[in-house]
Amino acid sequence: MKRSRILGVGHSLPDRIVTNEELSELMDTNNEWIVERTGIEERRWFTPGVDTVTSLSKNASLLALERAGIEAKDLDFIVFATITPDYYVPGNGVLLQRELGIPGIGALDIRNACSGFIYALSVADQFIKTGMYQNILVVGAEIQSSGLDKSDEGRSSAVIFADGAGAVVLGVSEDENSGILSTHLHADGTFAEELFCKDPGSSREDRFSQELFDSGSFFLKMNGNVVFKHAIVRFIEVINEALKANNLSKEDIDLLVPHQANLRISQFIQQKLEFPDDKVFNNIMTLGNTTGATIPIALSEAWEQGRIKSGDLVCLAAFGSGFTWASALLKW
């Protein structure tokens, strides 16, 4: 069976930097409160009329393609992870396909929020392993800032989420010792309402009624304590699952790239695994939580900074809404 590997990585961020001080002008918060609870010092928010999920993902994809040494016309398929598409219908995969000028190839959208990119990567990995496709573009992109409750009531989530896009080009590995070793996907819908955005839901009598708008059901709701308690357990479980599946130990990991949910979560995982700082990549301090985009953005930045080198064992792990959680282990 063929093995797939990441050929190129890329990311794109809005120009607008939003500091904690700026948020303190919108809601009852301050820099100390935000940093203590999230580790975030600043984040990127989109500029209306300038940035779209499509434009950010296009920029990230072109960079990934350039680094992969292939052109858009060489792609066979697109897997796009987002919960904030530019249109309600259709999904963002076809919009990106149009912008890249490659009509005719399939485009699949995945709505698994924070775990979306690893789910997307796993789907693409199976297509390549079976020989169905050779080169697949896998994207994670979000614009969260336009849907946040920026009042005092919504501050606990409004200070966390941000915008951006990341992409990888997945291709066939020419070296049987490199590439994606395994992916592991899980979910438990029991806790769906602990981190969710209820509307616009199709089962309402009128999904866009004024009553629903007034109720605040269009804003993201998060039970931070419940999310934290489950995340720290599932992160460790799914990382160990990947290691066990490949007869490896945590000492073999060269770099852990966790979903950038909250710096406190990442630090807790690091402590439990007894990893030094150079074995864990975090960028939430300056970019916030970009949901499905955090891992590909982090991969791209880590590669740019020389934190990922040929032959490194890299572990990706995520936890989020659903609840869903996932991991991927790959030899760079």
N, C-alpha and C positions, 0 to 999 in steps of 0.2 A: 504493500500500500504506500502511496506517495505521502510525503510529509510536507506541510506548508510552513512557510517562514515569512517573517516581516521583511520586506525589501526596502521600504522607505517610510519615514514618519514625517508628519508636518502638523503645524497648528496655526491658528489665527485668533487674535484677540481684538475686541473693540479698543479704540484709542482712549475712550473716556475712563479715567481712574476715579473711583469713588472712595474717599477716605472715611474712616470712622467719624471724624469730626463733621464731615458733611452729613452723615446719617443722623448725627445728634441734633441737627437743625430740623430734621423731619419728624423725629420721634424722641421719646424720653429714653435716651441711652447716652453712653459716652465711650471713649476709647478703652478705658480700663475694663469696663463691663464686658465689652465685645471680645477683647483679647483674652481675658480670663476664661470666658466660656467657650470660645471658638478657636482662638489663636489667629484670627483674621485681623490684619491691619489695614488692608485695602482690597478692593476688588474691581473688576471691569464690568461696566454696564454699557449696553448698546446705545447708539445715537439714532433716534427715529429718523427715517429718511436717508440714512447712510448705511447702517448695518441691518442685515437680515440673516436668518439661519442659513439661507442659501448662499449668500455672499461670503459669510464666514467659513462655511464648509467648503466652498469652491477654493478660497485662498489656501486653506489647510490642505486640501486635496492636491492642488497644483504643486505645492511644496513637497508633499509626500511622493508624488509622481516623479518630480525632478530628482529627488534623492534616491528613488528606486531605479532611476535610469530608464524609465519607460514613458510612453506617451499615453494620453487618455484613450486613444483609439485601440490600445493594446488591452484595455480592460474588458472583462467578460461579464462582470456582474457588480452590483453595488448593494451593500448592506448598510442601512442608515439608522442609527440609534438616536432617537430624540423623543421627548414628550412635549416639546414646544414647537411644532412645525409652523411654517409660515402660513399655511392654509389649514383649515379644519379638514378639508378633503381637496385634493389628494395629499398623500404623504410627501415628505421632503426628498425622498430618493429620486423621484422623477424630475423634480425641479433642479436638483444637482446634475442629473444626467443631461438635462437640456442645456444648462450652463456650460458643461464640459464638452458639448457638441458630439455626443455619442449615442444617438437614438438607436433603439432596437434592442439593446441589452436589458436584462432584467434588473429591477430595482426593488428591494425589499425593505420595508420599514419595521423597526422593532421598538416597542413601547415598554421597556423594562426599567425606565428611570435610571437610578444610580448604577444598577447592574447591567444596563443596556449595552454598553460597549463590549463587555466580556461575552454576553449572550450573542451579540452580533459577530464577534470574532470566532466564537465556537461554530456558528452556522456557516460562516465562510470557510473555516477549517475543514468541515465535513465535505463541502462541495469540492475542495481541492483534493482532499484525500481520496475521494471516489473517482477523481478524474473528470468530473463534469465540467469544471472550469480551471483555468490556468492562473489568471490574475484577477483579484477581487479588491475593490476599494471598500474599506470598512471605515465608517465615519461615526463620530459622536459629536453632536452639536446642540447647543441650547441658547435660547434667550429667555431667561427666567425673570429678569428684573421688571419686565412690563406686567407681570402677573402677581407681584408681591403686595401684601398688605403693609403699606408703609406708615401705618398708624401705630400708636403705642400698643394696641392689642396684638398687632402682627409682628412686633419687633424681633421676637425670638427666632423667626425664620427669615425675616426681611434682611437681617444683617449678615446672613450666611450665604444666600444664593447669588449667583453671578452668571455671566455670559461668556461664551467662547466656543471654539470648535477645534477638534483634533481629528487626524486621519492617519490611517496606515494603508499601505499597499501590501496585500498578502499574495505571495506567489509560491511556486513549487520550489522546494529546497533541493539544491544540487548536491548537498552534503547530508547523508543520512544521519549524521550526528548533530545536526542543527535544525532548528525550527520549533514549532509548537509540539510539546511532548504530550500534553493532555489539557482538557478543559472540564470544569465541573460546575454544573448548574443546579440551583435549588430554589424552592419557593414555599411559602406558607401563608395562604390567604387569610388565615385566622386573624391576622393582625393588619389587614388591609387599611382599616380606618385609623390606624395610629399615625399614618403618614400618607395623606391623600388630598386630592383636590376633587371635590364632589361634582361640581358642575363646570361646563354644560353636559349633563348626562342625558342620554337619549330616552330614558324611561320616564322623564318628566312630562306632564301634560303640555307644558310650553317650556322648552329648555332654555329660552332666552327671556323669560318673563321678568318684569320689574321686581316682582316679589322675590325671586331668586337672587337678583342683583343686590337687593337691600339686605338679604339675609347673610351676605358675606360668603356664600357657598362656592363662589368662584375663586376664592383665595385658598392657597395651600394651607393645610392644617397639619401640625406635627406635635406629637407627644414626645418631647425631647428625652425624657427620662426612660420611657419604654424603648425608644429607638436605640439609645445608648446601651442599655442593658443587653438587648438582643444582638446588637452589632458586635460588641466585644467578644461575645461567645461565638457567633457565626464566622467572623473573620478568622479566628484561630482554627476553628474546625475545618473550614474549607481550604485554608493554606496547608494544614496537615494532611488533608485528604489528597491534595495534589502531590505532596511529597511522598506519601505512602504508595500511591499509584505508580510512582516511578522509581521506587526503592531508593529514595534519596532522603537526606536529613536536612534540618534547617541550616546546618553549618555549610551546606552546599550552595545555598542561595547567595548570589553576589549582590542582587538588588531587589528589594521588595517595593513595588509600586502600588500602594493601596488607593482606593477611591478616596478623594479628598473631601470627606464628609465633615470632619471636625478634627482639629489638630489634637484634641484630647483623646479621641478614639485612636488615632494613629500612634500617639505616644504610648497609650496603654498596650496596644498590640506589640509595639517595639519592645516595651519592658517585659512582656510575657515571653516573647521569643528570645529575649536577651541579645538583641541586635545592637551594635554600635550605630552611631548616627549615619555613617557612610554606607550602611546597608539598607537604609530606608529613604525614599525620595518623597519629600513634601513640598508643595508650593501653594498650599491653601492660604498661607500667610499674606500673599500678595495677589492671589487670583480668586479667592473664595471657593465656594462649592458650585461647580458648573455642571453638576448632575452627570448625565451621560457622557459629557466631554472631558471629565477630569482625568481619566486614565490616559486617553490618547494625547492630551495636552502634556501631561506629566512625562509620558514616554518621549515625546518630541523634545521637551526641554532637557530631560536627563541625557538624551543622546547628544544634543548640542553641547552640553556641559562636559561631555566625556565621561559621564557616570555609567554609560553602557558601552561595552566593548565586545568585539567578536569573541565568541566562546563563553560569554557570561551566562549564568543561569539567572533568569529574571522571573519573578513571581508577580502576577497581577491578582488583586483580590478586591471584591466590592460587596457592599451591602446597602440595601435601600428599600424604597417603597415596594409594597407587595405582601409581606416582606419577600424580597428576593435576595439571594446572595450567590456569588460565583467566584471561581478562580481559574487562572490559566498559568501553566508553567511552560516556559520556553527557553530554548538554548539559542542565544543570539548569534 
